[in-house]
Amino acid sequence: MNANKVKNSITTNPLFVIIMLLIGLIIILAIFRSALPFLNLGFGINAHIGELKGSFELEAFNNGVETQPVLVMYYAEWCGHCKRTMPEFKKLIDNYRGDVKIIAIDSEDKENAELVKSQNIKGFPTIRYYPSGLLGSYKEYNGGRTYTDFVEYLGNIKGVPDRMPDQAAPVDSNN
C-alpha cells in the first residue's frame, strides 16, 4: 500500500506532469517536423535526455518564414561555377535596394541541410526566385551569371520596383 502512495504522489506532482508534457511535445514536434519540413510551427527547444535527443525552435517574427520575395543562390564551396558566380551575386547582395531580398545559402552547411533537402537542390549553383517567400513556389533562374544579368532579371519581374542607385554599376570598393 505504501508503494501505491509513493507512485501516486510522483504522477500527481506538478513538476513531473510538466516535464512529461514537454517531452511529449518535443516528440510530437519532431515527428511533424521530419514528416513536413516546410511546416515551421515557430517553437524552439533543444533537449538531450540520456540517449534521446530532440529539438524545435522558437522564432518571434512570421514563425521564421520569410514572406517577402526572395532571390536565392544555393551554392557549394567546392563548386567551380559557384566560385565564378559568387562575386557577381555578392555585388547584387551589396548593391540591390529593391523589394526582393537577395541571399546566398551555403548548401554544405549543416544548418541549411533541411532547407536544401526540402527544396530538392541537386546541382550548384541553383538560383531561384521565390515571389512569396523562401518556402513558397519558385521560378528557376536560368539567365546569365553576371551582376548585370541579375539586375536585369530583377528589373523584369512584374511588380518588383528596381531601385538600383542611379541604375549604375555597383560601387567599386577598391577605390
DRENDREN-581678 format. One record per residue (C-alpha): residue number from 1; chain; x, y, z. Coordinates in nm, 3 decimals, always signed. Layout:
BEGIN
> NUM A X Y Z
...
//
This chain:
BEGIN
> 1 A +0.000 +0.000 +0.000
> 2 A +0.287 +0.235 +0.076
> 3 A +0.430 +0.181 -0.278
> 4 A +0.099 +0.288 -0.435
> 5 A +0.102 +0.603 -0.227
> 6 A +0.455 +0.693 -0.347
> 7 A +0.361 +0.611 -0.708
> 8 A +0.051 +0.834 -0.692
> 9 A +0.244 +1.122 -0.537
> 10 A +0.503 +1.117 -0.820
> 11 A +0.247 +1.113 -1.101
> 12 A +0.042 +1.389 -0.942
> 13 A +0.344 +1.609 -0.877
> 14 A +0.301 +1.922 -1.099
> 15 A +0.671 +1.928 -1.193
> 16 A +0.655 +1.566 -1.312
> 17 A +0.342 +1.640 -1.518
> 18 A +0.503 +1.946 -1.680
> 19 A +0.821 +1.754 -1.766
> 20 A +0.620 +1.469 -1.920
> 21 A +0.410 +1.715 -2.124
> 22 A +0.727 +1.886 -2.255
> 23 A +0.881 +1.553 -2.352
> 24 A +0.558 +1.461 -2.533
> 25 A +0.553 +1.797 -2.712
> 26 A +0.915 +1.753 -2.823
> 27 A +0.837 +1.409 -2.964
> 28 A +0.524 +1.529 -3.146
> 29 A +0.702 +1.830 -3.297
> 30 A +0.999 +1.616 -3.401
> 31 A +0.762 +1.379 -3.584
> 32 A +0.578 +1.662 -3.760
> 33 A +0.899 +1.844 -3.847
> 34 A +1.057 +1.537 -4.009
> 35 A +0.735 +1.449 -4.194
> 36 A +0.665 +1.804 -4.310
> 37 A +0.993 +2.001 -4.329
> 38 A +0.817 +2.305 -4.476
> 39 A +0.598 +2.328 -4.166
> 40 A +0.757 +2.561 -3.915
> 41 A +0.548 +2.596 -3.601
> 42 A +0.783 +2.857 -3.459
> 43 A +0.896 +2.692 -3.135
> 44 A +1.246 +2.614 -3.019
> 45 A +1.389 +2.391 -2.751
> 46 A +1.691 +2.166 -2.769
> 47 A +1.668 +1.868 -2.540
> 48 A +1.902 +1.583 -2.457
> 49 A +1.782 +1.321 -2.215
> 50 A +2.018 +1.025 -2.193
> 51 A +2.044 +0.888 -2.546
> 52 A +1.728 +1.068 -2.663
> 53 A +1.775 +1.394 -2.849
> 54 A +1.511 +1.629 -2.983
> 55 A +1.475 +1.989 -3.084
> 56 A +1.239 +2.252 -3.210
> 57 A +1.287 +2.629 -3.249
> 58 A +1.112 +2.941 -3.121
> 59 A +1.110 +3.231 -3.365
> 60 A +0.928 +3.553 -3.291
> 61 A +0.851 +3.701 -3.632
> 62 A +0.648 +3.535 -3.910
> 63 A +0.714 +3.199 -3.742
> 64 A +1.058 +3.213 -3.905
> 65 A +0.906 +3.204 -4.254
> 66 A +1.020 +3.473 -4.494
> 67 A +0.716 +3.613 -4.680
> 68 A +0.876 +3.880 -4.896
> 69 A +1.005 +3.797 -5.246
> 70 A +1.349 +3.635 -5.236
> 71 A +1.620 +3.564 -5.493
> 72 A +1.836 +3.279 -5.362
> 73 A +2.161 +3.132 -5.479
> 74 A +2.224 +2.786 -5.335
> 75 A +2.596 +2.719 -5.362
> 76 A +2.871 +2.482 -5.256
> 77 A +3.224 +2.599 -5.171
> 78 A +3.385 +2.328 -5.385
> 79 A +3.182 +2.415 -5.700
> 80 A +3.378 +2.592 -5.974
> 81 A +3.065 +2.753 -6.126
> 82 A +2.972 +2.881 -5.779
> 83 A +3.319 +3.030 -5.732
> 84 A +3.279 +3.224 -6.058
> 85 A +2.920 +3.333 -5.986
> 86 A +2.961 +3.428 -5.619
> 87 A +3.148 +3.759 -5.669
> 88 A +2.875 +3.877 -5.909
> 89 A +2.598 +3.764 -5.676
> 90 A +2.777 +3.929 -5.382
> 91 A +2.773 +4.260 -5.575
> 92 A +2.397 +4.217 -5.609
> 93 A +2.358 +4.146 -5.238
> 94 A +2.564 +4.456 -5.153
> 95 A +2.401 +4.695 -5.401
> 96 A +2.039 +4.598 -5.467
> 97 A +1.790 +4.818 -5.284
> 98 A +1.461 +4.682 -5.421
> 99 A +1.182 +4.488 -5.260
> 100 A +1.338 +4.148 -5.326
> 101 A +1.560 +4.002 -5.056
> 102 A +1.883 +3.866 -5.204
> 103 A +2.051 +3.580 -5.019
> 104 A +2.317 +3.316 -5.079
> 105 A +2.277 +2.984 -4.898
> 106 A +2.571 +2.753 -4.839
> 107 A +2.422 +2.416 -4.926
> 108 A +2.703 +2.230 -4.750
> 109 A +2.640 +2.398 -4.412
> 110 A +2.470 +2.156 -4.171
> 111 A +2.232 +2.432 -4.055
> 112 A +2.091 +2.453 -4.410
> 113 A +2.063 +2.077 -4.470
> 114 A +1.689 +2.055 -4.400
> 115 A +1.610 +2.352 -4.627
> 116 A +1.833 +2.224 -4.909
> 117 A +1.671 +1.881 -4.886
> 118 A +1.317 +2.022 -4.881
> 119 A +1.398 +2.235 -5.187
> 120 A +1.541 +1.932 -5.373
> 121 A +1.865 +2.110 -5.462
> 122 A +2.073 +1.876 -5.679
> 123 A +2.318 +2.099 -5.871
> 124 A +2.518 +2.412 -5.800
> 125 A +2.472 +2.694 -5.822
> 126 A +2.093 +2.677 -5.818
> 127 A +1.937 +3.021 -5.838
> 128 A +1.566 +3.063 -5.770
> 129 A +1.319 +3.346 -5.735
> 130 A +1.053 +3.293 -5.466
> 131 A +0.775 +3.553 -5.516
> 132 A +0.601 +3.471 -5.186
> 133 A +0.895 +3.386 -4.965
> 134 A +1.152 +3.114 -4.932
> 135 A +0.914 +2.828 -4.863
> 136 A +0.661 +2.913 -5.135
> 137 A +0.657 +2.834 -5.504
> 138 A +0.957 +2.941 -5.710
> 139 A +1.083 +3.015 -6.059
> 140 A +1.419 +2.873 -6.166
> 141 A +1.665 +3.138 -6.280
> 142 A +1.844 +3.022 -6.594
> 143 A +1.988 +3.353 -6.711
> 144 A +2.343 +3.482 -6.721
> 145 A +2.563 +3.478 -6.415
> 146 A +2.682 +3.840 -6.408
> 147 A +2.577 +4.126 -6.187
> 148 A +2.416 +4.298 -6.487
> 149 A +2.220 +3.983 -6.575
> 150 A +2.085 +3.958 -6.220
> 151 A +1.985 +4.329 -6.213
> 152 A +1.812 +4.293 -6.549
> 153 A +1.624 +3.986 -6.429
> 154 A +1.504 +4.166 -6.115
> 155 A +1.400 +4.465 -6.326
> 156 A +1.187 +4.240 -6.547
> 157 A +0.996 +4.075 -6.263
> 158 A +0.640 +4.204 -6.272
> 159 A +0.556 +4.410 -5.966
> 160 A +0.913 +4.442 -5.840
> 161 A +1.041 +4.800 -5.847
> 162 A +1.404 +4.829 -5.947
> 163 A +1.584 +5.057 -5.701
> 164 A +1.943 +5.031 -5.805
> 165 A +2.134 +5.351 -5.723
> 166 A +2.118 +5.562 -6.041
> 167 A +2.078 +5.238 -6.242
> 168 A +2.458 +5.241 -6.235
> 169 A +2.719 +4.973 -6.192
> 170 A +2.799 +4.874 -5.835
> 171 A +3.028 +5.084 -5.626
> 172 A +3.387 +4.967 -5.663
> 173 A +3.515 +4.908 -5.312
> 174 A +3.877 +4.917 -5.432
> 175 A +3.871 +5.296 -5.484
//
